[in-house]
Amino acid sequence: MRVGGGAASGRGQRAREAPTGRPAGSSAPRVMAISVPGYSPSFRKPPETLRLRRKRVRSLEAAASPREQPEPVPRRAALAAGLLLRPFPAAAGRGGGGPAAARRNPFARLDNRPPAAAGPPDGPPRGQQEAQDPCLDSNQENDLLWEEKFPERTAVAELLQTPQVSFSKSDIPSSESTELPVDWSIKTRLLFTSSQPFTWADHLKAQEEAQGIIQHCRATEVTLPQSIQDPKLSTELRCAFQQSLIYWLHPAFPWLPLFPRIGADRKMTGKISPWSNDETLQHILMSDWSVSFTSLYNLLKTKLCPYFYVCTYQFTILFRAAGLAGNDVITALVSPTTRGIREAMKNEGIEFSLPLIKENGYQKKKTSGTSLGNGEEQVISDDDEDESFSWLEEIGVQDKIKKPDILSIKLRKEKHEVQMDHRPESVVLVKGMNTLTLLNFLINSKSLIASSGPQAGLPPTLLSPVAFRGATMQMLKARSVNVKTQAVSGYKDQFSLEITGPIMPHSLHSVTMLLKSSQNGSFSAGLYTHEPTAVFNICLPVNKILDKETLQEELGNCGLHPKTLDQLSQIPTLGKSSLRLVELSDFVYNWRS
């Protein structure tokens, strides 16, 4: 009886399961979520998501004969509204007949699109290529983020993830050139790749290192052949490479990174700074810095120094000697600036201009420092103010409408001045003898040094290609990496050379000249720019262009190679951008900015 009863109960249980296909003890099916405007059409509650996973997969026959399913009404409405939705996963992926598509997060927003699929064999569109290109990051210049992404101990595989350089018609100059355009920005990192090894740049002998230092101090001109057959055995090449890595710095503290200074608080946090709370030590440091700054300016004025940089925690200044960048007088570019800095310069009697504001159609801002009425913010004259309200008299309502007061008019005039603060458009140009007034202003300005934070009490950084009073000789860091990379036919050798540090224009040109000879006229390079200095490439009004002979005669003793000096004398053409990617093929350059 017990057995029969069990069988009968089993048949009854199967009979109860037949109509629904569910066990008798299972709960009733829950109602699916109703589509609500403003929510994701594919939204599922967590229990429903788990129930969907328990459903049986569709048969292979249904997957083999796919039919176009109509789009659900909420999905069609979302597509009509312009929202980018992820396509439904392929039937093959659900049925197991093919590679499964990535599962979409059921709690994601509508615009949370999945990663883009791989492009066609001929490569992705240019927009996607630039988005994936680490060298083209428009915000890399937060240099702190870049430093975190590429630390000194970056893995070899990460260092060699340099994108393939591809140029469109808009990137390639109108005519191919054997020389790069002049780039006055400061680079923080260079990454060269080539099919030829860079092992010749490693482990210099003591004699080669000493010879390179002597060649730099004596400004020895080194001329290499167009192509070097065995660079590793070329002592002349290795000494010249050592010579091109040297630069001069003040002040110098081995434990403290002194470039870049803009946005470097996080890098300096926790570093030892005994001067931060010691006014006597701050006074000594500033006095010593003033002597070095004056020494550099005197070298620039006598054309024994071609250019130098002053890097503060707020802005960077580029001083250039007469004859460089198409100007026959000393010039100084300050970027970025604020209205407060410009007001202080005007009050000191420094005449300056805003070249980018003039280019954009605004009235030229030039100040004499003697009258506030003719100052930088005097954009609209009093006559213009009267004319702007003359139409009220024409319609006879001039007494019924209250004119704005003087303060409101002044704020309206100065609105665009405040909006351009900390932007490239705020770059200031100082020329001629006004640069000497700027020198005195910087030495006596209290706002030049941070009053709080990790940089409190620390004088600005001076960077120069030649020696000056109180300067410390520094060396750019260079290392080569050789790895095996996967190719179609197997594995191939890939060689790279990384250079880090404050890379000034003369070093960039010298290194490219050397690599042109050592790599048989073929290499690619990714250039990382300190973004606040990219605006130094703007084209300034040219008064008088010196010919090549006169330039070599006047600046021949400035310590630069004649070819480098000839390049720095060219008129800048890059505008507010800078070189990002460079490719040399058969001794012909292509570049992207």
PLY file of the C-alpha trace (Angstrom):
ply
format ascii 1.0
element vertex 593
property float x
property float y
property float z
element edge 592
property int vertex1
property int vertex2
end_header
0.00 0.00 0.00
2.77 2.39 0.75
4.39 1.65 -2.60
1.13 1.97 -4.48
0.25 5.14 -2.64
3.64 6.53 -3.53
3.14 5.69 -7.19
-0.31 7.19 -7.17
0.95 10.31 -5.54
3.80 10.44 -8.11
1.29 10.20 -10.96
-0.79 12.92 -9.34
2.27 15.09 -8.95
3.20 14.63 -12.62
-0.36 15.40 -13.57
-0.19 18.61 -11.58
3.12 19.54 -13.22
1.89 18.92 -16.76
-0.16 22.05 -17.31
2.45 24.49 -16.11
5.79 22.74 -16.39
6.71 23.96 -12.88
6.90 22.12 -9.58
3.82 22.43 -7.44
5.74 24.14 -4.69
7.18 26.91 -6.93
5.84 30.43 -6.61
3.62 32.02 -9.22
5.36 33.96 -11.99
5.98 37.59 -11.17
4.80 40.39 -13.42
7.54 41.78 -15.66
8.68 45.36 -15.10
6.57 47.91 -16.97
8.44 50.30 -19.23
8.43 53.79 -17.75
9.51 56.84 -19.77
12.95 57.99 -18.72
14.15 54.52 -17.65
16.14 51.98 -19.57
13.89 49.84 -21.83
16.03 46.79 -21.03
15.79 47.22 -17.26
15.22 44.02 -15.30
14.67 43.47 -11.62
17.29 41.25 -9.98
14.90 38.27 -9.48
13.83 38.46 -13.11
17.44 38.54 -14.23
18.14 35.36 -12.30
15.02 33.73 -13.75
16.14 34.60 -17.27
19.41 32.82 -16.63
17.54 29.65 -15.65
15.55 29.56 -18.87
16.47 26.93 -21.35
18.47 28.08 -24.36
16.83 28.17 -27.72
17.34 25.29 -30.10
20.15 25.42 -32.65
17.61 25.23 -35.46
15.99 28.48 -34.36
19.45 30.10 -34.14
20.37 28.81 -37.60
17.33 30.51 -39.22
17.32 34.02 -37.74
14.47 36.31 -38.48
14.41 40.04 -38.12
12.61 40.72 -34.89
10.74 44.01 -34.65
12.23 46.51 -32.22
10.26 46.83 -28.95
8.19 49.97 -28.63
10.29 51.49 -25.81
13.49 50.76 -27.74
12.10 52.37 -30.90
11.14 55.43 -28.85
14.64 55.65 -27.36
16.24 55.36 -30.80
13.93 58.05 -32.15
15.00 60.33 -29.30
18.63 60.05 -30.47
19.91 57.79 -27.68
22.69 55.38 -28.60
21.64 51.88 -27.51
23.57 48.67 -27.51
22.31 46.14 -30.07
20.68 42.96 -28.80
23.10 40.04 -28.40
23.30 37.73 -31.36
21.25 34.57 -31.34
24.38 32.54 -31.93
25.82 33.89 -28.72
22.71 32.91 -26.77
22.47 29.52 -28.35
26.09 28.65 -27.89
26.73 28.29 -31.63
29.18 31.17 -31.76
31.17 33.53 -29.57
28.94 34.94 -26.86
28.42 38.71 -26.86
29.39 40.64 -23.77
26.52 40.74 -21.28
24.99 44.16 -20.79
24.59 45.51 -17.29
20.79 45.54 -16.69
21.16 48.46 -14.27
23.19 50.65 -16.64
21.98 53.92 -18.14
20.89 54.21 -21.75
24.02 56.09 -22.75
26.33 53.59 -21.07
27.47 52.06 -24.32
29.76 49.04 -24.48
33.33 49.34 -25.78
33.48 49.81 -29.51
34.09 46.66 -31.50
37.29 46.17 -33.42
37.40 48.13 -36.65
37.80 46.75 -40.15
41.17 45.38 -41.24
42.17 48.69 -42.80
42.02 50.39 -39.39
39.48 52.38 -37.37
38.33 55.85 -38.34
40.60 58.71 -37.55
38.43 59.93 -34.68
38.64 56.58 -32.92
42.33 56.33 -33.64
42.99 59.65 -31.99
40.85 58.72 -29.01
42.91 55.57 -28.48
46.19 57.38 -28.98
47.89 58.19 -25.66
50.11 60.73 -27.40
47.10 62.77 -28.52
45.46 63.27 -25.14
44.36 66.88 -25.16
44.46 67.05 -21.36
47.86 65.45 -20.89
48.86 68.14 -19.58
47.75 67.67 -16.44
51.34 66.47 -16.15
50.58 64.88 -12.77
48.14 62.44 -14.31
50.69 61.68 -16.99
53.36 61.02 -14.38
51.06 58.59 -12.63
50.36 56.79 -15.91
53.98 56.59 -16.98
56.19 56.34 -13.87
59.89 55.80 -14.14
59.54 52.07 -13.49
56.92 51.52 -16.14
56.88 48.00 -17.47
58.63 47.35 -20.75
55.44 46.21 -22.43
53.67 49.41 -21.42
56.49 51.59 -22.67
56.33 50.02 -26.10
52.61 50.47 -26.57
53.28 53.35 -28.94
50.52 53.81 -31.51
51.17 53.31 -35.16
51.67 56.73 -36.66
49.19 57.42 -39.43
48.71 60.76 -41.07
45.73 62.16 -42.90
45.89 64.91 -45.49
45.15 67.53 -42.86
48.06 66.36 -40.67
50.74 66.18 -43.35
52.24 69.56 -44.30
51.75 70.86 -47.82
55.28 69.88 -48.76
57.49 67.28 -47.16
60.41 68.71 -45.29
63.79 67.53 -44.16
63.50 69.66 -41.00
60.92 69.85 -38.24
59.10 73.11 -37.46
60.37 74.95 -34.42
58.62 73.96 -31.20
59.11 76.31 -28.21
57.17 74.17 -25.73
58.91 72.16 -23.01
58.60 68.40 -23.43
58.38 66.10 -20.45
59.01 62.82 -22.29
60.17 61.55 -25.67
59.63 57.98 -26.83
61.45 56.97 -30.03
60.84 53.65 -31.79
62.84 52.22 -34.66
63.70 49.02 -36.46
67.37 49.69 -35.60
68.59 49.14 -32.00
69.36 51.97 -29.58
71.90 50.01 -27.56
74.58 52.54 -28.49
72.89 55.05 -26.13
73.41 52.87 -23.03
76.36 52.45 -20.67
78.63 55.22 -21.87
82.26 54.83 -20.97
83.78 57.22 -18.47
85.88 58.85 -21.19
82.83 59.31 -23.45
80.80 60.87 -20.65
83.61 63.26 -19.76
84.14 64.17 -23.42
80.42 64.92 -23.85
80.45 67.28 -20.86
83.52 69.09 -22.15
81.95 69.43 -25.60
78.88 71.01 -24.03
80.82 73.44 -21.85
82.98 74.51 -24.80
80.04 74.57 -27.24
81.89 72.23 -29.59
80.17 71.77 -32.94
79.82 68.09 -33.85
79.00 67.11 -37.44
78.03 63.47 -38.04
77.73 61.67 -41.37
74.27 61.22 -42.85
74.23 57.53 -41.97
76.35 55.60 -39.43
76.84 51.94 -40.23
77.66 50.73 -36.71
76.46 53.30 -34.13
77.62 51.22 -31.17
81.25 51.62 -32.26
80.94 55.35 -32.97
82.54 57.20 -30.08
81.72 60.52 -31.72
77.99 59.69 -31.73
77.95 58.61 -28.09
79.79 61.75 -26.95
77.43 63.96 -28.95
74.44 62.18 -27.40
75.80 62.88 -23.93
76.30 66.51 -24.94
72.66 66.89 -26.08
71.24 65.68 -22.74
72.79 68.44 -20.58
70.82 71.40 -19.26
71.24 73.93 -16.42
68.92 74.42 -13.46
68.45 76.76 -10.47
67.64 76.14 -7.67
68.58 72.49 -7.35
67.52 70.15 -4.54
68.13 66.47 -5.29
65.15 65.28 -3.24
62.67 67.78 -4.72
61.29 67.73 -8.30
61.56 71.28 -9.61
59.83 70.79 -12.96
57.03 71.14 -13.72
55.91 73.68 -11.11
52.33 74.26 -12.26
50.10 71.71 -10.55
53.04 70.00 -8.83
51.75 70.29 -5.26
50.79 66.64 -5.12
54.28 65.55 -6.21
55.92 67.76 -3.58
53.64 66.81 -0.71
55.60 65.15 2.06
58.99 66.34 0.79
61.36 68.03 3.20
61.22 71.84 2.84
63.07 73.50 5.74
62.45 76.97 4.25
58.64 76.77 4.41
58.46 78.25 7.95
61.84 80.00 8.09
61.67 83.58 6.79
65.44 84.04 7.04
66.08 81.01 4.86
63.43 82.17 2.39
65.15 85.54 2.13
68.51 83.85 1.44
67.02 81.59 -1.23
65.27 84.52 -2.94
68.39 86.66 -2.84
70.44 83.89 -4.44
67.70 83.34 -7.03
67.69 87.05 -7.93
71.42 86.93 -8.64
70.99 83.91 -10.92
68.01 85.46 -12.71
69.91 88.69 -13.35
72.91 86.73 -14.61
70.71 84.87 -17.09
69.14 88.08 -18.38
72.56 89.67 -18.87
73.69 86.64 -20.88
70.51 86.92 -22.95
71.00 90.63 -23.52
74.58 90.12 -24.74
73.40 87.19 -26.95
75.50 84.64 -25.07
72.32 82.79 -24.04
69.68 82.10 -26.71
66.68 81.69 -24.38
65.63 80.53 -20.93
62.49 79.69 -18.94
61.20 80.94 -15.60
58.78 78.38 -14.13
56.60 79.57 -11.24
53.76 77.79 -9.48
51.25 79.97 -11.39
52.76 80.69 -14.82
55.77 80.10 -17.07
57.86 82.78 -18.83
59.95 82.28 -21.99
62.69 84.87 -22.55
64.17 84.85 -26.08
67.17 86.76 -27.38
66.92 89.21 -30.26
66.99 87.40 -33.59
65.06 84.30 -32.53
61.49 83.52 -33.69
61.66 86.38 -36.22
62.00 89.21 -33.66
64.85 91.72 -33.68
64.43 92.60 -29.96
64.29 90.63 -26.73
60.85 89.13 -26.15
59.17 87.53 -23.16
55.99 85.43 -23.25
54.05 84.89 -20.01
51.41 82.14 -19.84
48.92 81.61 -18.35
48.08 84.92 -16.71
45.24 86.32 -14.64
43.69 89.75 -14.47
45.49 90.35 -11.16
48.91 89.66 -12.69
48.16 91.91 -15.67
46.97 94.69 -13.36
50.17 94.41 -11.30
52.33 94.54 -14.44
50.42 97.58 -15.67
50.87 99.36 -12.35
54.63 98.77 -12.61
54.69 100.54 -15.98
55.27 97.41 -18.08
53.94 97.78 -21.61
52.56 94.52 -22.91
50.07 93.14 -25.40
47.74 90.16 -25.66
48.54 88.75 -29.11
45.83 86.09 -29.17
43.13 88.55 -28.14
44.18 90.81 -30.98
43.96 87.89 -33.40
40.42 87.11 -32.24
39.19 90.56 -33.18
39.33 92.38 -29.85
40.84 95.79 -29.51
44.58 95.67 -28.85
45.39 95.91 -25.16
48.50 97.98 -24.54
49.19 99.74 -21.28
51.57 102.44 -20.20
51.06 102.14 -16.46
50.44 105.89 -15.99
46.68 106.10 -16.44
43.99 103.66 -15.43
41.60 105.21 -17.95
43.70 103.99 -20.86
44.35 100.63 -19.25
43.81 97.09 -20.36
40.11 97.03 -19.55
39.34 100.31 -21.37
37.69 98.55 -24.30
34.78 100.94 -24.86
35.41 104.70 -24.74
33.11 107.29 -23.16
31.88 108.38 -26.58
30.91 104.79 -27.33
28.95 104.69 -24.08
26.98 107.80 -25.02
26.29 106.42 -28.49
25.10 103.10 -27.06
22.26 104.91 -25.22
21.46 107.49 -27.92
18.64 105.36 -29.27
16.75 105.95 -26.01
16.53 109.65 -26.81
15.30 108.94 -30.33
12.22 107.16 -29.02
11.72 109.62 -26.14
12.12 107.29 -23.17
15.54 108.37 -21.96
14.08 109.67 -18.67
11.97 106.59 -17.96
14.76 104.01 -18.25
17.59 104.03 -15.75
21.05 103.78 -17.27
23.47 101.28 -15.72
25.90 102.76 -13.25
29.63 103.05 -13.83
30.40 99.89 -11.87
28.03 97.80 -13.97
29.54 99.12 -17.17
33.04 98.35 -15.91
32.09 94.81 -14.92
30.54 94.26 -18.33
33.73 95.45 -20.02
35.91 93.23 -17.88
33.79 90.11 -18.26
35.78 88.63 -21.13
39.03 89.58 -19.38
38.15 87.38 -16.42
36.86 84.56 -18.60
40.20 84.15 -20.38
42.21 83.84 -17.13
44.29 80.64 -16.86
43.64 79.93 -20.56
46.08 80.02 -23.51
44.38 83.21 -24.74
45.72 85.01 -21.68
49.33 84.84 -22.92
51.14 88.16 -22.51
53.89 89.49 -24.80
56.56 91.88 -23.49
59.15 93.30 -25.90
62.33 95.36 -25.86
63.35 97.30 -22.77
60.09 96.40 -21.07
61.62 92.98 -20.43
64.10 94.66 -18.06
61.18 96.24 -16.21
59.58 92.79 -16.12
62.79 91.43 -14.58
62.65 93.97 -11.74
58.93 93.31 -11.29
59.50 89.56 -10.92
62.36 90.01 -8.45
60.33 92.31 -6.21
56.92 90.64 -6.61
55.67 88.83 -3.51
53.11 86.86 -5.54
55.89 85.08 -7.42
56.35 82.62 -4.54
53.60 80.54 -3.01
52.71 81.58 0.53
51.25 78.22 1.51
51.28 74.62 0.42
54.17 72.33 -0.52
55.79 75.05 -2.69
55.70 77.72 0.02
58.87 79.80 0.08
60.42 78.01 -2.92
61.77 80.35 -5.65
60.80 79.74 -9.29
62.74 77.28 -11.42
65.22 78.66 -13.97
65.92 76.45 -17.01
68.65 77.33 -19.48
70.62 75.61 -22.27
73.85 77.33 -21.13
75.60 77.84 -17.80
74.86 80.87 -15.64
75.71 82.08 -12.15
74.48 79.70 -9.47
73.29 77.08 -11.97
73.60 73.33 -11.50
74.36 71.01 -14.40
71.64 68.39 -14.86
71.20 65.45 -17.22
68.10 64.18 -18.98
67.37 60.53 -18.25
67.67 58.17 -21.22
67.22 54.42 -21.47
66.70 51.96 -24.31
64.43 48.91 -24.32
64.51 45.96 -26.72
61.60 43.52 -26.76
59.96 40.94 -29.00
56.59 41.92 -30.42
54.10 39.69 -32.17
53.79 40.09 -35.93
51.96 38.27 -38.71
54.90 36.05 -39.54
55.94 35.44 -35.92
57.92 37.73 -33.64
60.02 40.72 -34.55
62.39 42.98 -32.64
61.12 46.36 -31.53
63.56 48.95 -30.21
62.73 52.07 -28.26
64.56 54.95 -26.61
62.91 56.92 -23.81
64.11 60.36 -22.70
62.53 62.09 -19.68
62.99 65.45 -18.01
62.51 69.10 -18.96
63.36 68.73 -22.66
63.91 72.19 -24.14
63.77 73.06 -27.86
67.51 72.82 -28.45
67.68 69.32 -26.92
64.77 68.11 -29.05
66.47 69.30 -32.23
69.89 67.92 -31.24
68.50 64.47 -30.38
66.53 64.21 -33.63
69.65 65.15 -35.61
71.64 62.39 -33.91
68.93 59.76 -34.37
68.60 60.69 -38.02
72.19 59.52 -38.50
72.17 56.55 -36.12
68.82 55.07 -37.28
69.51 55.41 -41.02
66.92 58.13 -41.50
63.92 56.20 -40.17
62.20 56.38 -36.77
58.93 57.34 -35.08
58.51 59.43 -31.95
55.80 60.32 -29.45
56.30 63.72 -27.82
54.66 64.64 -24.50
54.26 68.36 -23.89
53.98 70.42 -20.72
50.70 71.98 -21.83
51.05 75.46 -20.28
54.04 76.02 -22.59
52.36 74.95 -25.86
51.09 78.50 -26.46
54.69 79.71 -26.85
54.46 78.52 -30.47
52.16 81.37 -31.51
53.30 83.59 -34.38
54.15 87.08 -33.15
54.27 90.32 -35.16
57.59 90.38 -37.00
59.49 93.66 -37.21
62.67 92.62 -38.99
63.87 89.19 -40.09
67.64 88.76 -39.83
69.38 86.89 -42.62
71.25 83.71 -41.87
74.71 85.27 -42.04
73.83 88.09 -39.66
72.17 85.68 -37.26
75.20 83.38 -37.15
77.45 86.36 -36.60
75.44 87.84 -33.73
74.38 84.60 -32.00
77.31 82.41 -32.98
78.61 82.33 -29.39
75.32 81.45 -27.69
76.33 77.78 -27.28
74.00 76.16 -29.84
74.78 74.11 -32.94
74.50 76.25 -36.10
71.69 74.06 -37.45
69.82 74.30 -34.15
70.27 78.07 -34.10
69.00 78.28 -37.66
65.87 76.34 -36.71
65.15 78.47 -33.63
65.36 81.62 -35.74
62.38 80.50 -37.84
58.96 82.04 -37.34
56.76 79.64 -35.30
53.96 78.02 -37.28
52.35 75.61 -34.79
50.08 78.21 -33.13
48.68 77.17 -29.74
49.55 73.51 -30.36
52.82 71.60 -30.31
54.40 68.56 -31.91
52.78 65.31 -30.72
53.85 62.65 -33.23
56.84 62.67 -35.55
57.77 60.16 -38.23
61.02 60.14 -40.19
61.09 58.02 -43.33
63.95 58.16 -45.84
65.23 61.31 -44.12
61.90 63.12 -44.67
59.76 64.27 -41.72
56.00 64.02 -41.27
54.45 65.27 -38.06
51.20 65.78 -36.22
50.46 68.58 -33.78
0 1
1 2
2 3
3 4
4 5
5 6
6 7
7 8
8 9
9 10
10 11
11 12
12 13
13 14
14 15
15 16
16 17
17 18
18 19
19 20
20 21
21 22
22 23
23 24
24 25
25 26
26 27
27 28
28 29
29 30
30 31
31 32
32 33
33 34
34 35
35 36
36 37
37 38
38 39
39 40
40 41
41 42
42 43
43 44
44 45
45 46
46 47
47 48
48 49
49 50
50 51
51 52
52 53
53 54
54 55
55 56
56 57
57 58
58 59
59 60
60 61
61 62
62 63
63 64
64 65
65 66
66 67
67 68
68 69
69 70
70 71
71 72
72 73
73 74
74 75
75 76
76 77
77 78
78 79
79 80
80 81
81 82
82 83
83 84
84 85
85 86
86 87
87 88
88 89
89 90
90 91
91 92
92 93
93 94
94 95
95 96
96 97
97 98
98 99
99 100
100 101
101 102
102 103
103 104
104 105
105 106
106 107
107 108
108 109
109 110
110 111
111 112
112 113
113 114
114 115
115 116
116 117
117 118
118 119
119 120
120 121
121 122
122 123
123 124
124 125
125 126
126 127
127 128
128 129
129 130
130 131
131 132
132 133
133 134
134 135
135 136
136 137
137 138
138 139
139 140
140 141
141 142
142 143
143 144
144 145
145 146
146 147
147 148
148 149
149 150
150 151
151 152
152 153
153 154
154 155
155 156
156 157
157 158
158 159
159 160
160 161
161 162
162 163
163 164
164 165
165 166
166 167
167 168
168 169
169 170
170 171
171 172
172 173
173 174
174 175
175 176
176 177
177 178
178 179
179 180
180 181
181 182
182 183
183 184
184 185
185 186
186 187
187 188
188 189
189 190
190 191
191 192
192 193
193 194
194 195
195 196
196 197
197 198
198 199
199 200
200 201
201 202
202 203
203 204
204 205
205 206
206 207
207 208
208 209
209 210
210 211
211 212
212 213
213 214
214 215
215 216
216 217
217 218
218 219
219 220
220 221
221 222
222 223
223 224
224 225
225 226
226 227
227 228
228 229
229 230
230 231
231 232
232 233
233 234
234 235
235 236
236 237
237 238
238 239
239 240
240 241
241 242
242 243
243 244
244 245
245 246
246 247
247 248
248 249
249 250
250 251
251 252
252 253
253 254
254 255
255 256
256 257
257 258
258 259
259 260
260 261
261 262
262 263
263 264
264 265
265 266
266 267
267 268
268 269
269 270
270 271
271 272
272 273
273 274
274 275
275 276
276 277
277 278
278 279
279 280
280 281
281 282
282 283
283 284
284 285
285 286
286 287
287 288
288 289
289 290
290 291
291 292
292 293
293 294
294 295
295 296
296 297
297 298
298 299
299 300
300 301
301 302
302 303
303 304
304 305
305 306
306 307
307 308
308 309
309 310
310 311
311 312
312 313
313 314
314 315
315 316
316 317
317 318
318 319
319 320
320 321
321 322
322 323
323 324
324 325
325 326
326 327
327 328
328 329
329 330
330 331
331 332
332 333
333 334
334 335
335 336
336 337
337 338
338 339
339 340
340 341
341 342
342 343
343 344
344 345
345 346
346 347
347 348
348 349
349 350
350 351
351 352
352 353
353 354
354 355
355 356
356 357
357 358
358 359
359 360
360 361
361 362
362 363
363 364
364 365
365 366
366 367
367 368
368 369
369 370
370 371
371 372
372 373
373 374
374 375
375 376
376 377
377 378
378 379
379 380
380 381
381 382
382 383
383 384
384 385
385 386
386 387
387 388
388 389
389 390
390 391
391 392
392 393
393 394
394 395
395 396
396 397
397 398
398 399
399 400
400 401
401 402
402 403
403 404
404 405
405 406
406 407
407 408
408 409
409 410
410 411
411 412
412 413
413 414
414 415
415 416
416 417
417 418
418 419
419 420
420 421
421 422
422 423
423 424
424 425
425 426
426 427
427 428
428 429
429 430
430 431
431 432
432 433
433 434
434 435
435 436
436 437
437 438
438 439
439 440
440 441
441 442
442 443
443 444
444 445
445 446
446 447
447 448
448 449
449 450
450 451
451 452
452 453
453 454
454 455
455 456
456 457
457 458
458 459
459 460
460 461
461 462
462 463
463 464
464 465
465 466
466 467
467 468
468 469
469 470
470 471
471 472
472 473
473 474
474 475
475 476
476 477
477 478
478 479
479 480
480 481
481 482
482 483
483 484
484 485
485 486
486 487
487 488
488 489
489 490
490 491
491 492
492 493
493 494
494 495
495 496
496 497
497 498
498 499
499 500
500 501
501 502
502 503
503 504
504 505
505 506
506 507
507 508
508 509
509 510
510 511
511 512
512 513
513 514
514 515
515 516
516 517
517 518
518 519
519 520
520 521
521 522
522 523
523 524
524 525
525 526
526 527
527 528
528 529
529 530
530 531
531 532
532 533
533 534
534 535
535 536
536 537
537 538
538 539
539 540
540 541
541 542
542 543
543 544
544 545
545 546
546 547
547 548
548 549
549 550
550 551
551 552
552 553
553 554
554 555
555 556
556 557
557 558
558 559
559 560
560 561
561 562
562 563
563 564
564 565
565 566
566 567
567 568
568 569
569 570
570 571
571 572
572 573
573 574
574 575
575 576
576 577
577 578
578 579
579 580
580 581
581 582
582 583
583 584
584 585
585 586
586 587
587 588
588 589
589 590
590 591
591 592
